[in-house]
Amino acid sequence: MRGRPAAPRALAVALLVAAAVLVGVPASAAETALLRVAHLSPDTPAVDLAVTPLGGGDPLSTRPGVGYGALSEYQEVPPGGYAVSVRAVGAAPGSPPVLSVTVDAPAGAARTVAAVGSFAGLRLVVLDDDLTPPPTGSARVRVVAAARTPSLDVSAGAVAAATDLGSGEVGPYVAVPAGATTLQLRAGESPAEVPVELAAGSVYNLLVLDGPDGGLTVRTVLDAAGAAVVPTGGVETGAGGTAGGSALPAVLAAAVLVPAVLAVLRLRLRARTR
C-alpha cells in the first residue's frame, strides 16, 4: 500500500506545473529584448509611432498622438529586427511613414528609439541602453539633450555627466554618487540648477527639455532599480500600450487553487495510508 501514493504525488506535480502556466511565468529576460520609443524634438508636433517586425505582420505597438518629452515604457519583444515608423497624427497605419528606422534587438538587449533634433532636421536615433547595476553606493545616469540649445554641459555634484552636447545628442553613461544632489546645467551663458534624488543601484536617463518659461527643465527617468527594469508608464500624450495584460488575476487564482488542491491530496494520501 505504501507504494500507491505515487500517482497522487505525480498529480500534485502536474497541478503545480499547470498553476505556473496559469500564472504566466515570463520568459527569462535573457530570452527577450526590451524596446521603447520617445519623442524628444522640441519643435515637432505630436506624431503617431509604430513598432513593426521586419518580417511583416501587425505592429507590436501603436502609439498615437505622442508629444514632445514623452517616453514610453519598455516593451518585451522577441529577439530580431524591427522597424520604428513616424507618421502624422491620424495617418492611416498602412500609409508611407514620414520617417522610419530599423532596430536590431538581440536577446538580452535594451533599445530606445527617439525622434530628436529640430522639425526641419527631424531624425530617429537608436540608443543602446545599459541597465546593469552601477557600483555600490552610486547611480548611473545618461544625459539626453532634447532642448533647443547648441551646447549643453551637465554635472551632478562634482561629476561631469555630459559636455558640449548639441540638440539631439546623447552623453555616455556616468556613475555618480547616490542620494540628493544638484544637477548643474549650462547652455551658453544661461546656467541652471535642478535638485534631484538618485537612488543607489539605479540607472537613470536625464532628459533635458525646453521648459514652459523658456528655460530648461529636466525629466529624471528611472530605467532600472538594481537588477529590475522599471517601466516608465504609458506615453503621456495619447493612448498606446504593449502586448499582454496584468498577471494579477492569474496569480490570485493560482494562490487559491494550489493550496486547496494540495490539501485535498494530503487527505487522500492519509486515507490510503490508513
Contacts in CASP RR format, 6 or more apart in sequence:
PFRMAT RR
TARGET T0000
AUTHOR 0000-0000-0000
METHOD contacts of the structure
MODEL  1
MRGRPAAPRALAVALLVAAAVLVGVPASAAETALLRVAHLSPDTPAVDLA
VTPLGGGDPLSTRPGVGYGALSEYQEVPPGGYAVSVRAVGAAPGSPPVLS
VTVDAPAGAARTVAAVGSFAGLRLVVLDDDLTPPPTGSARVRVVAAARTP
SLDVSAGAVAAATDLGSGEVGPYVAVPAGATTLQLRAGESPAEVPVELAA
GSVYNLLVLDGPDGGLTVRTVLDAAGAAVVPTGGVETGAGGTAGGSALPA
VLAAAVLVPAVLAVLRLRLRARTR
1 272 0 8 1.000
1 273 0 8 1.000
2 273 0 8 1.000
4 272 0 8 1.000
5 269 0 8 1.000
5 272 0 8 1.000
5 273 0 8 1.000
8 265 0 8 1.000
8 268 0 8 1.000
8 269 0 8 1.000
8 272 0 8 1.000
9 265 0 8 1.000
11 265 0 8 1.000
12 261 0 8 1.000
12 262 0 8 1.000
12 265 0 8 1.000
15 257 0 8 1.000
15 258 0 8 1.000
15 261 0 8 1.000
15 262 0 8 1.000
16 258 0 8 1.000
19 254 0 8 1.000
19 257 0 8 1.000
19 258 0 8 1.000
20 254 0 8 1.000
22 250 0 8 1.000
22 253 0 8 1.000
22 254 0 8 1.000
22 257 0 8 1.000
23 247 0 8 1.000
23 250 0 8 1.000
23 251 0 8 1.000
23 254 0 8 1.000
24 247 0 8 1.000
24 250 0 8 1.000
26 76 0 8 1.000
29 108 0 8 1.000
29 229 0 8 1.000
30 107 0 8 1.000
30 108 0 8 1.000
31 79 0 8 1.000
31 107 0 8 1.000
31 108 0 8 1.000
32 76 0 8 1.000
32 77 0 8 1.000
32 78 0 8 1.000
32 79 0 8 1.000
32 107 0 8 1.000
32 108 0 8 1.000
33 76 0 8 1.000
33 77 0 8 1.000
33 78 0 8 1.000
33 79 0 8 1.000
33 80 0 8 1.000
33 105 0 8 1.000
33 106 0 8 1.000
33 107 0 8 1.000
33 108 0 8 1.000
33 109 0 8 1.000
33 110 0 8 1.000
33 111 0 8 1.000
34 74 0 8 1.000
34 75 0 8 1.000
34 76 0 8 1.000
34 77 0 8 1.000
34 105 0 8 1.000
34 108 0 8 1.000
34 109 0 8 1.000
34 110 0 8 1.000
34 111 0 8 1.000
34 129 0 8 1.000
34 131 0 8 1.000
34 229 0 8 1.000
35 51 0 8 1.000
35 74 0 8 1.000
35 75 0 8 1.000
35 77 0 8 1.000
35 82 0 8 1.000
35 103 0 8 1.000
35 105 0 8 1.000
35 110 0 8 1.000
35 111 0 8 1.000
35 112 0 8 1.000
35 113 0 8 1.000
36 71 0 8 1.000
36 72 0 8 1.000
36 73 0 8 1.000
36 74 0 8 1.000
36 75 0 8 1.000
36 111 0 8 1.000
36 112 0 8 1.000
36 113 0 8 1.000
36 232 0 8 1.000
37 49 0 8 1.000
37 51 0 8 1.000
37 63 0 8 1.000
37 66 0 8 1.000
37 71 0 8 1.000
37 72 0 8 1.000
37 84 0 8 1.000
37 112 0 8 1.000
37 113 0 8 1.000
37 114 0 8 1.000
38 69 0 8 1.000
38 70 0 8 1.000
38 71 0 8 1.000
38 72 0 8 1.000
38 112 0 8 1.000
38 113 0 8 1.000
38 114 0 8 1.000
38 115 0 8 1.000
39 46 0 8 1.000
39 47 0 8 1.000
39 49 0 8 1.000
39 66 0 8 1.000
39 67 0 8 1.000
39 68 0 8 1.000
39 69 0 8 1.000
39 70 0 8 1.000
39 114 0 8 1.000
39 115 0 8 1.000
40 68 0 8 1.000
40 69 0 8 1.000
40 114 0 8 1.000
40 115 0 8 1.000
40 116 0 8 1.000
40 117 0 8 1.000
40 144 0 8 1.000
40 146 0 8 1.000
40 168 0 8 1.000
40 207 0 8 1.000
40 209 0 8 1.000
41 68 0 8 1.000
41 115 0 8 1.000
41 116 0 8 1.000
41 117 0 8 1.000
41 118 0 8 1.000
41 119 0 8 1.000
41 122 0 8 1.000
41 146 0 8 1.000
42 68 0 8 1.000
42 117 0 8 1.000
42 118 0 8 1.000
42 146 0 8 1.000
42 147 0 8 1.000
42 148 0 8 1.000
42 167 0 8 1.000
42 209 0 8 1.000
42 210 0 8 1.000
43 118 0 8 1.000
43 119 0 8 1.000
43 148 0 8 1.000
44 68 0 8 1.000
44 115 0 8 1.000
44 117 0 8 1.000
44 118 0 8 1.000
44 119 0 8 1.000
44 122 0 8 1.000
45 67 0 8 1.000
45 89 0 8 1.000
45 119 0 8 1.000
46 65 0 8 1.000
46 66 0 8 1.000
46 67 0 8 1.000
46 68 0 8 1.000
46 89 0 8 1.000
46 237 0 8 1.000
46 238 0 8 1.000
47 65 0 8 1.000
47 66 0 8 1.000
47 67 0 8 1.000
47 86 0 8 1.000
47 87 0 8 1.000
47 88 0 8 1.000
47 89 0 8 1.000
47 98 0 8 1.000
47 115 0 8 1.000
48 62 0 8 1.000
48 63 0 8 1.000
48 64 0 8 1.000
48 65 0 8 1.000
48 66 0 8 1.000
48 86 0 8 1.000
48 87 0 8 1.000
48 88 0 8 1.000
48 89 0 8 1.000
48 90 0 8 1.000
48 91 0 8 1.000
49 62 0 8 1.000
49 63 0 8 1.000
49 66 0 8 1.000
49 72 0 8 1.000
49 84 0 8 1.000
49 85 0 8 1.000
49 86 0 8 1.000
49 87 0 8 1.000
49 115 0 8 1.000
50 59 0 8 1.000
50 61 0 8 1.000
50 62 0 8 1.000
50 63 0 8 1.000
50 84 0 8 1.000
50 85 0 8 1.000
50 87 0 8 1.000
50 93 0 8 1.000
50 97 0 8 1.000
51 59 0 8 1.000
51 60 0 8 1.000
51 61 0 8 1.000
51 62 0 8 1.000
51 75 0 8 1.000
51 77 0 8 1.000
51 82 0 8 1.000
51 83 0 8 1.000
51 84 0 8 1.000
52 58 0 8 1.000
52 59 0 8 1.000
52 60 0 8 1.000
52 82 0 8 1.000
52 83 0 8 1.000
52 85 0 8 1.000
53 60 0 8 1.000
53 80 0 8 1.000
53 81 0 8 1.000
53 82 0 8 1.000
53 83 0 8 1.000
54 80 0 8 1.000
54 81 0 8 1.000
54 82 0 8 1.000
54 83 0 8 1.000
54 102 0 8 1.000
55 81 0 8 1.000
59 93 0 8 1.000
60 75 0 8 1.000
60 77 0 8 1.000
60 82 0 8 1.000
60 242 0 8 1.000
60 243 0 8 1.000
61 72 0 8 1.000
61 75 0 8 1.000
61 240 0 8 1.000
61 241 0 8 1.000
61 242 0 8 1.000
61 243 0 8 1.000
62 93 0 8 1.000
62 240 0 8 1.000
63 72 0 8 1.000
63 235 0 8 1.000
63 238 0 8 1.000
63 239 0 8 1.000
63 240 0 8 1.000
63 241 0 8 1.000
64 89 0 8 1.000
64 90 0 8 1.000
64 238 0 8 1.000
64 239 0 8 1.000
64 240 0 8 1.000
65 89 0 8 1.000
65 235 0 8 1.000
65 237 0 8 1.000
65 238 0 8 1.000
66 72 0 8 1.000
66 235 0 8 1.000
66 237 0 8 1.000
66 238 0 8 1.000
67 235 0 8 1.000
67 236 0 8 1.000
67 237 0 8 1.000
67 238 0 8 1.000
68 209 0 8 1.000
68 210 0 8 1.000
69 146 0 8 1.000
69 207 0 8 1.000
69 209 0 8 1.000
69 219 0 8 1.000
69 236 0 8 1.000
70 235 0 8 1.000
70 236 0 8 1.000
70 237 0 8 1.000
71 112 0 8 1.000
71 205 0 8 1.000
71 207 0 8 1.000
71 219 0 8 1.000
71 221 0 8 1.000
71 232 0 8 1.000
71 235 0 8 1.000
72 232 0 8 1.000
72 233 0 8 1.000
72 234 0 8 1.000
72 235 0 8 1.000
72 240 0 8 1.000
72 241 0 8 1.000
73 231 0 8 1.000
73 232 0 8 1.000
73 233 0 8 1.000
73 234 0 8 1.000
73 241 0 8 1.000
73 242 0 8 1.000
74 110 0 8 1.000
74 229 0 8 1.000
74 231 0 8 1.000
74 232 0 8 1.000
75 241 0 8 1.000
75 242 0 8 1.000
75 243 0 8 1.000
76 242 0 8 1.000
77 105 0 8 1.000
79 105 0 8 1.000
79 106 0 8 1.000
79 107 0 8 1.000
79 108 0 8 1.000
80 104 0 8 1.000
80 105 0 8 1.000
80 106 0 8 1.000
81 102 0 8 1.000
81 103 0 8 1.000
81 104 0 8 1.000
81 105 0 8 1.000
82 102 0 8 1.000
82 103 0 8 1.000
82 105 0 8 1.000
83 100 0 8 1.000
83 101 0 8 1.000
83 102 0 8 1.000
83 103 0 8 1.000
84 100 0 8 1.000
84 101 0 8 1.000
84 103 0 8 1.000
84 113 0 8 1.000
84 124 0 8 1.000
85 97 0 8 1.000
85 99 0 8 1.000
85 100 0 8 1.000
86 97 0 8 1.000
86 98 0 8 1.000
86 99 0 8 1.000
86 100 0 8 1.000
86 115 0 8 1.000
86 122 0 8 1.000
86 124 0 8 1.000
87 93 0 8 1.000
87 95 0 8 1.000
87 97 0 8 1.000
87 98 0 8 1.000
88 98 0 8 1.000
98 122 0 8 1.000
99 115 0 8 1.000
99 122 0 8 1.000
99 123 0 8 1.000
99 124 0 8 1.000
100 124 0 8 1.000
101 113 0 8 1.000
101 124 0 8 1.000
101 125 0 8 1.000
101 126 0 8 1.000
103 111 0 8 1.000
103 113 0 8 1.000
103 126 0 8 1.000
105 111 0 8 1.000
109 128 0 8 1.000
110 128 0 8 1.000
110 129 0 8 1.000
110 130 0 8 1.000
110 131 0 8 1.000
110 223 0 8 1.000
110 229 0 8 1.000
111 126 0 8 1.000
111 127 0 8 1.000
111 128 0 8 1.000
111 129 0 8 1.000
112 126 0 8 1.000
112 127 0 8 1.000
112 129 0 8 1.000
112 205 0 8 1.000
113 124 0 8 1.000
113 125 0 8 1.000
113 126 0 8 1.000
113 127 0 8 1.000
114 124 0 8 1.000
114 125 0 8 1.000
114 127 0 8 1.000
114 144 0 8 1.000
115 122 0 8 1.000
115 123 0 8 1.000
115 124 0 8 1.000
116 122 0 8 1.000
116 123 0 8 1.000
116 124 0 8 1.000
116 125 0 8 1.000
116 146 0 8 1.000
116 167 0 8 1.000
116 168 0 8 1.000
117 123 0 8 1.000
117 167 0 8 1.000
117 168 0 8 1.000
118 148 0 8 1.000
118 167 0 8 1.000
125 168 0 8 1.000
125 170 0 8 1.000
127 170 0 8 1.000
129 223 0 8 1.000
130 140 0 8 1.000
130 142 0 8 1.000
130 173 0 8 1.000
130 203 0 8 1.000
131 203 0 8 1.000
131 223 0 8 1.000
131 224 0 8 1.000
131 229 0 8 1.000
132 203 0 8 1.000
133 201 0 8 1.000
133 203 0 8 1.000
133 224 0 8 1.000
133 226 0 8 1.000
133 227 0 8 1.000
134 140 0 8 1.000
134 175 0 8 1.000
134 201 0 8 1.000
134 202 0 8 1.000
134 203 0 8 1.000
135 175 0 8 1.000
136 200 0 8 1.000
136 201 0 8 1.000
137 177 0 8 1.000
137 178 0 8 1.000
137 200 0 8 1.000
137 201 0 8 1.000
138 175 0 8 1.000
138 176 0 8 1.000
138 177 0 8 1.000
138 178 0 8 1.000
138 200 0 8 1.000
138 201 0 8 1.000
139 175 0 8 1.000
139 176 0 8 1.000
139 177 0 8 1.000
139 178 0 8 1.000
139 179 0 8 1.000
139 198 0 8 1.000
139 199 0 8 1.000
139 200 0 8 1.000
139 201 0 8 1.000
139 202 0 8 1.000
139 203 0 8 1.000
139 204 0 8 1.000
140 173 0 8 1.000
140 174 0 8 1.000
140 175 0 8 1.000
140 176 0 8 1.000
140 201 0 8 1.000
140 202 0 8 1.000
140 203 0 8 1.000
140 204 0 8 1.000
141 156 0 8 1.000
141 161 0 8 1.000
141 173 0 8 1.000
141 174 0 8 1.000
141 176 0 8 1.000
141 198 0 8 1.000
141 203 0 8 1.000
141 204 0 8 1.000
141 205 0 8 1.000
141 206 0 8 1.000
142 170 0 8 1.000
142 171 0 8 1.000
142 172 0 8 1.000
142 173 0 8 1.000
142 174 0 8 1.000
142 204 0 8 1.000
142 205 0 8 1.000
142 206 0 8 1.000
143 152 0 8 1.000
143 154 0 8 1.000
143 161 0 8 1.000
143 162 0 8 1.000
143 165 0 8 1.000
143 170 0 8 1.000
143 171 0 8 1.000
143 206 0 8 1.000
143 208 0 8 1.000
144 168 0 8 1.000
144 170 0 8 1.000
144 171 0 8 1.000
144 205 0 8 1.000
144 206 0 8 1.000
144 207 0 8 1.000
144 208 0 8 1.000
145 152 0 8 1.000
145 162 0 8 1.000
145 165 0 8 1.000
145 166 0 8 1.000
145 167 0 8 1.000
145 168 0 8 1.000
145 169 0 8 1.000
145 170 0 8 1.000
145 171 0 8 1.000
145 208 0 8 1.000
146 167 0 8 1.000
146 168 0 8 1.000
146 207 0 8 1.000
146 208 0 8 1.000
146 209 0 8 1.000
146 210 0 8 1.000
147 167 0 8 1.000
147 187 0 8 1.000
147 208 0 8 1.000
147 209 0 8 1.000
147 210 0 8 1.000
147 211 0 8 1.000
147 216 0 8 1.000
148 167 0 8 1.000
148 210 0 8 1.000
149 166 0 8 1.000
149 167 0 8 1.000
149 187 0 8 1.000
149 188 0 8 1.000
149 216 0 8 1.000
150 166 0 8 1.000
150 167 0 8 1.000
150 188 0 8 1.000
151 164 0 8 1.000
151 165 0 8 1.000
151 166 0 8 1.000
151 187 0 8 1.000
151 188 0 8 1.000
152 162 0 8 1.000
152 164 0 8 1.000
152 165 0 8 1.000
152 166 0 8 1.000
152 185 0 8 1.000
152 186 0 8 1.000
152 187 0 8 1.000
152 208 0 8 1.000
153 160 0 8 1.000
153 162 0 8 1.000
153 163 0 8 1.000
153 164 0 8 1.000
153 165 0 8 1.000
153 185 0 8 1.000
153 186 0 8 1.000
153 187 0 8 1.000
154 160 0 8 1.000
154 161 0 8 1.000
154 162 0 8 1.000
154 165 0 8 1.000
154 183 0 8 1.000
154 184 0 8 1.000
154 185 0 8 1.000
154 186 0 8 1.000
154 206 0 8 1.000
154 208 0 8 1.000
155 161 0 8 1.000
155 183 0 8 1.000
155 184 0 8 1.000
156 174 0 8 1.000
156 176 0 8 1.000
156 177 0 8 1.000
156 181 0 8 1.000
156 182 0 8 1.000
156 183 0 8 1.000
156 184 0 8 1.000
156 196 0 8 1.000
156 198 0 8 1.000
157 176 0 8 1.000
157 177 0 8 1.000
157 181 0 8 1.000
157 182 0 8 1.000
157 183 0 8 1.000
157 184 0 8 1.000
159 174 0 8 1.000
159 175 0 8 1.000
159 176 0 8 1.000
159 177 0 8 1.000
160 174 0 8 1.000
161 171 0 8 1.000
161 174 0 8 1.000
161 176 0 8 1.000
161 183 0 8 1.000
161 206 0 8 1.000
162 171 0 8 1.000
162 172 0 8 1.000
162 174 0 8 1.000
165 171 0 8 1.000
173 203 0 8 1.000
176 198 0 8 1.000
178 198 0 8 1.000
178 199 0 8 1.000
178 200 0 8 1.000
178 201 0 8 1.000
178 202 0 8 1.000
179 197 0 8 1.000
179 198 0 8 1.000
179 199 0 8 1.000
179 200 0 8 1.000
180 195 0 8 1.000
180 196 0 8 1.000
180 197 0 8 1.000
181 195 0 8 1.000
181 196 0 8 1.000
181 197 0 8 1.000
181 198 0 8 1.000
182 193 0 8 1.000
182 194 0 8 1.000
182 195 0 8 1.000
182 196 0 8 1.000
183 193 0 8 1.000
183 194 0 8 1.000
183 195 0 8 1.000
183 196 0 8 1.000
183 206 0 8 1.000
183 218 0 8 1.000
184 191 0 8 1.000
184 192 0 8 1.000
184 193 0 8 1.000
185 191 0 8 1.000
185 192 0 8 1.000
185 193 0 8 1.000
185 194 0 8 1.000
185 208 0 8 1.000
185 216 0 8 1.000
185 218 0 8 1.000
186 192 0 8 1.000
187 216 0 8 1.000
190 215 0 8 1.000
190 216 0 8 1.000
192 215 0 8 1.000
192 216 0 8 1.000
194 217 0 8 1.000
194 218 0 8 1.000
196 206 0 8 1.000
196 218 0 8 1.000
196 220 0 8 1.000
198 204 0 8 1.000
198 220 0 8 1.000
199 222 0 8 1.000
199 225 0 8 1.000
201 225 0 8 1.000
201 226 0 8 1.000
202 222 0 8 1.000
202 223 0 8 1.000
202 224 0 8 1.000
202 225 0 8 1.000
202 226 0 8 1.000
203 222 0 8 1.000
203 223 0 8 1.000
203 224 0 8 1.000
203 226 0 8 1.000
204 220 0 8 1.000
204 221 0 8 1.000
204 222 0 8 1.000
204 223 0 8 1.000
205 220 0 8 1.000
205 221 0 8 1.000
205 223 0 8 1.000
206 218 0 8 1.000
206 219 0 8 1.000
206 220 0 8 1.000
206 221 0 8 1.000
207 218 0 8 1.000
207 219 0 8 1.000
207 220 0 8 1.000
207 221 0 8 1.000
208 216 0 8 1.000
208 217 0 8 1.000
208 218 0 8 1.000
209 216 0 8 1.000
209 217 0 8 1.000
209 218 0 8 1.000
209 219 0 8 1.000
210 216 0 8 1.000
210 217 0 8 1.000
211 217 0 8 1.000
221 232 0 8 1.000
222 230 0 8 1.000
222 232 0 8 1.000
223 229 0 8 1.000
223 230 0 8 1.000
223 232 0 8 1.000
224 230 0 8 1.000
234 240 0 8 1.000
234 241 0 8 1.000
235 241 0 8 1.000
END
